[in-house]
């Protein structure tokens, strides 16, 4: 029996629409001062989509859903060296 190779994609593209909605709902509850601006968020997601550690919307290095991690100012990429840095809240 062959195992299906994980896709290097975000949650919705990986067929996990329900989880993608739950993550989007969670992000909508975060205070704005805890989120990065939309352009930074999109840039982070593009970087994550090119990473070998992205498996079906989850980072294999830290276990986070990348859409959630990429949206937060206080979190950075767990890769060494990181693909993107954490930002200070309110920056």
Rosetta constraint file for C-alpha pairs under 8 A:
AtomPair CA 6 CA 55 HARMONIC 5.25 0.50
AtomPair CA 6 CA 56 HARMONIC 5.81 0.50
AtomPair CA 7 CA 14 HARMONIC 6.62 0.50
AtomPair CA 7 CA 54 HARMONIC 7.61 0.50
AtomPair CA 7 CA 55 HARMONIC 5.59 0.50
AtomPair CA 7 CA 56 HARMONIC 5.22 0.50
AtomPair CA 8 CA 49 HARMONIC 6.04 0.50
AtomPair CA 8 CA 50 HARMONIC 7.37 0.50
AtomPair CA 8 CA 51 HARMONIC 7.34 0.50
AtomPair CA 8 CA 52 HARMONIC 6.92 0.50
AtomPair CA 8 CA 53 HARMONIC 7.86 0.50
AtomPair CA 8 CA 54 HARMONIC 5.11 0.50
AtomPair CA 8 CA 55 HARMONIC 5.27 0.50
AtomPair CA 8 CA 56 HARMONIC 6.06 0.50
AtomPair CA 8 CA 57 HARMONIC 7.38 0.50
AtomPair CA 9 CA 13 HARMONIC 5.97 0.50
AtomPair CA 9 CA 14 HARMONIC 6.00 0.50
AtomPair CA 9 CA 49 HARMONIC 5.81 0.50
AtomPair CA 9 CA 54 HARMONIC 6.74 0.50
AtomPair CA 9 CA 55 HARMONIC 6.81 0.50
AtomPair CA 9 CA 56 HARMONIC 5.51 0.50
AtomPair CA 9 CA 57 HARMONIC 5.62 0.50
AtomPair CA 10 CA 14 HARMONIC 6.19 0.50
AtomPair CA 10 CA 49 HARMONIC 7.19 0.50
AtomPair CA 10 CA 56 HARMONIC 6.11 0.50
AtomPair CA 10 CA 57 HARMONIC 4.04 0.50
AtomPair CA 10 CA 58 HARMONIC 7.64 0.50
AtomPair CA 10 CA 66 HARMONIC 7.36 0.50
AtomPair CA 10 CA 67 HARMONIC 7.34 0.50
AtomPair CA 11 CA 15 HARMONIC 6.72 0.50
AtomPair CA 11 CA 16 HARMONIC 5.33 0.50
AtomPair CA 11 CA 17 HARMONIC 6.67 0.50
AtomPair CA 11 CA 19 HARMONIC 6.94 0.50
AtomPair CA 11 CA 20 HARMONIC 5.30 0.50
AtomPair CA 11 CA 56 HARMONIC 6.00 0.50
AtomPair CA 11 CA 57 HARMONIC 4.28 0.50
AtomPair CA 11 CA 58 HARMONIC 7.69 0.50
AtomPair CA 11 CA 65 HARMONIC 7.88 0.50
AtomPair CA 12 CA 16 HARMONIC 5.27 0.50
AtomPair CA 12 CA 17 HARMONIC 4.75 0.50
AtomPair CA 12 CA 19 HARMONIC 7.89 0.50
AtomPair CA 12 CA 20 HARMONIC 5.51 0.50
AtomPair CA 12 CA 57 HARMONIC 7.93 0.50
AtomPair CA 13 CA 17 HARMONIC 7.87 0.50
AtomPair CA 14 CA 56 HARMONIC 5.22 0.50
AtomPair CA 14 CA 57 HARMONIC 6.82 0.50
AtomPair CA 16 CA 20 HARMONIC 6.17 0.50
AtomPair CA 17 CA 21 HARMONIC 6.20 0.50
AtomPair CA 18 CA 22 HARMONIC 6.36 0.50
AtomPair CA 19 CA 23 HARMONIC 6.16 0.50
AtomPair CA 20 CA 24 HARMONIC 6.13 0.50
AtomPair CA 21 CA 25 HARMONIC 6.03 0.50
AtomPair CA 22 CA 26 HARMONIC 6.14 0.50
AtomPair CA 23 CA 27 HARMONIC 6.15 0.50
AtomPair CA 23 CA 65 HARMONIC 7.87 0.50
AtomPair CA 23 CA 67 HARMONIC 7.29 0.50
AtomPair CA 23 CA 68 HARMONIC 6.48 0.50
AtomPair CA 24 CA 28 HARMONIC 6.23 0.50
AtomPair CA 25 CA 29 HARMONIC 6.73 0.50
AtomPair CA 26 CA 30 HARMONIC 6.91 0.50
AtomPair CA 27 CA 68 HARMONIC 6.71 0.50
AtomPair CA 27 CA 71 HARMONIC 7.57 0.50
AtomPair CA 30 CA 34 HARMONIC 6.58 0.50
AtomPair CA 30 CA 35 HARMONIC 7.17 0.50
AtomPair CA 31 CA 35 HARMONIC 7.05 0.50
AtomPair CA 32 CA 36 HARMONIC 7.98 0.50
AtomPair CA 33 CA 89 HARMONIC 5.88 0.50
AtomPair CA 33 CA 90 HARMONIC 5.21 0.50
AtomPair CA 34 CA 72 HARMONIC 5.77 0.50
AtomPair CA 34 CA 73 HARMONIC 5.56 0.50
AtomPair CA 34 CA 74 HARMONIC 7.27 0.50
AtomPair CA 34 CA 89 HARMONIC 5.65 0.50
AtomPair CA 34 CA 90 HARMONIC 7.26 0.50
AtomPair CA 35 CA 71 HARMONIC 5.43 0.50
AtomPair CA 35 CA 72 HARMONIC 4.63 0.50
AtomPair CA 35 CA 73 HARMONIC 5.27 0.50
AtomPair CA 35 CA 89 HARMONIC 7.87 0.50
AtomPair CA 36 CA 40 HARMONIC 6.20 0.50
AtomPair CA 36 CA 41 HARMONIC 6.13 0.50
AtomPair CA 36 CA 71 HARMONIC 5.71 0.50
AtomPair CA 36 CA 72 HARMONIC 5.90 0.50
AtomPair CA 36 CA 73 HARMONIC 5.21 0.50
AtomPair CA 36 CA 87 HARMONIC 7.71 0.50
AtomPair CA 37 CA 41 HARMONIC 6.27 0.50
AtomPair CA 38 CA 42 HARMONIC 6.14 0.50
AtomPair CA 39 CA 43 HARMONIC 6.22 0.50
AtomPair CA 40 CA 44 HARMONIC 6.12 0.50
AtomPair CA 41 CA 45 HARMONIC 6.30 0.50
AtomPair CA 41 CA 70 HARMONIC 5.87 0.50
AtomPair CA 41 CA 71 HARMONIC 5.52 0.50
AtomPair CA 42 CA 46 HARMONIC 6.27 0.50
AtomPair CA 43 CA 47 HARMONIC 6.35 0.50
AtomPair CA 44 CA 48 HARMONIC 6.20 0.50
AtomPair CA 44 CA 70 HARMONIC 5.85 0.50
AtomPair CA 44 CA 84 HARMONIC 6.75 0.50
AtomPair CA 45 CA 49 HARMONIC 6.11 0.50
AtomPair CA 45 CA 66 HARMONIC 7.30 0.50
AtomPair CA 45 CA 67 HARMONIC 6.97 0.50
AtomPair CA 45 CA 70 HARMONIC 6.57 0.50
AtomPair CA 46 CA 50 HARMONIC 6.69 0.50
AtomPair CA 47 CA 51 HARMONIC 6.71 0.50
AtomPair CA 47 CA 83 HARMONIC 6.87 0.50
AtomPair CA 48 CA 54 HARMONIC 6.55 0.50
AtomPair CA 48 CA 66 HARMONIC 7.25 0.50
AtomPair CA 49 CA 54 HARMONIC 6.67 0.50
AtomPair CA 50 CA 54 HARMONIC 7.96 0.50
AtomPair CA 53 CA 59 HARMONIC 5.60 0.50
AtomPair CA 53 CA 60 HARMONIC 4.99 0.50
AtomPair CA 53 CA 61 HARMONIC 6.38 0.50
AtomPair CA 54 CA 58 HARMONIC 5.69 0.50
AtomPair CA 54 CA 59 HARMONIC 4.82 0.50
AtomPair CA 54 CA 60 HARMONIC 6.14 0.50
AtomPair CA 54 CA 66 HARMONIC 7.92 0.50
AtomPair CA 55 CA 59 HARMONIC 6.26 0.50
AtomPair CA 55 CA 60 HARMONIC 6.43 0.50
AtomPair CA 57 CA 65 HARMONIC 5.75 0.50
AtomPair CA 57 CA 66 HARMONIC 6.06 0.50
AtomPair CA 57 CA 67 HARMONIC 7.57 0.50
AtomPair CA 58 CA 63 HARMONIC 5.98 0.50
AtomPair CA 58 CA 64 HARMONIC 5.60 0.50
AtomPair CA 58 CA 65 HARMONIC 4.48 0.50
AtomPair CA 58 CA 66 HARMONIC 5.72 0.50
AtomPair CA 59 CA 63 HARMONIC 5.14 0.50
AtomPair CA 59 CA 64 HARMONIC 5.50 0.50
AtomPair CA 59 CA 65 HARMONIC 6.32 0.50
AtomPair CA 59 CA 66 HARMONIC 6.07 0.50
AtomPair CA 60 CA 64 HARMONIC 7.94 0.50
AtomPair CA 61 CA 78 HARMONIC 6.48 0.50
AtomPair CA 61 CA 79 HARMONIC 7.06 0.50
AtomPair CA 62 CA 78 HARMONIC 6.52 0.50
AtomPair CA 64 CA 68 HARMONIC 7.24 0.50
AtomPair CA 64 CA 69 HARMONIC 6.40 0.50
AtomPair CA 65 CA 69 HARMONIC 6.42 0.50
AtomPair CA 66 CA 70 HARMONIC 5.75 0.50
AtomPair CA 67 CA 71 HARMONIC 6.34 0.50
AtomPair CA 68 CA 72 HARMONIC 6.87 0.50
AtomPair CA 69 CA 75 HARMONIC 6.28 0.50
AtomPair CA 69 CA 76 HARMONIC 7.54 0.50
AtomPair CA 70 CA 75 HARMONIC 7.34 0.50
AtomPair CA 70 CA 76 HARMONIC 7.48 0.50
AtomPair CA 70 CA 77 HARMONIC 7.96 0.50
AtomPair CA 72 CA 86 HARMONIC 7.91 0.50
AtomPair CA 73 CA 86 HARMONIC 5.61 0.50
AtomPair CA 73 CA 87 HARMONIC 4.61 0.50
AtomPair CA 73 CA 88 HARMONIC 5.97 0.50
AtomPair CA 73 CA 89 HARMONIC 5.85 0.50
AtomPair CA 74 CA 86 HARMONIC 5.06 0.50
AtomPair CA 74 CA 87 HARMONIC 5.47 0.50
AtomPair CA 74 CA 88 HARMONIC 5.88 0.50
AtomPair CA 74 CA 89 HARMONIC 6.52 0.50
AtomPair CA 75 CA 85 HARMONIC 7.39 0.50
AtomPair CA 75 CA 86 HARMONIC 4.69 0.50
AtomPair CA 75 CA 87 HARMONIC 7.25 0.50
AtomPair CA 76 CA 82 HARMONIC 7.19 0.50
AtomPair CA 76 CA 84 HARMONIC 5.93 0.50
AtomPair CA 76 CA 85 HARMONIC 4.55 0.50
AtomPair CA 76 CA 86 HARMONIC 4.06 0.50
AtomPair CA 76 CA 87 HARMONIC 7.73 0.50
AtomPair CA 77 CA 82 HARMONIC 5.01 0.50
AtomPair CA 77 CA 83 HARMONIC 5.85 0.50
AtomPair CA 77 CA 84 HARMONIC 5.44 0.50
AtomPair CA 77 CA 85 HARMONIC 6.29 0.50
AtomPair CA 77 CA 86 HARMONIC 7.53 0.50
AtomPair CA 78 CA 82 HARMONIC 6.03 0.50
AtomPair CA 79 CA 83 HARMONIC 6.79 0.50
AtomPair CA 87 CA 91 HARMONIC 7.02 0.50
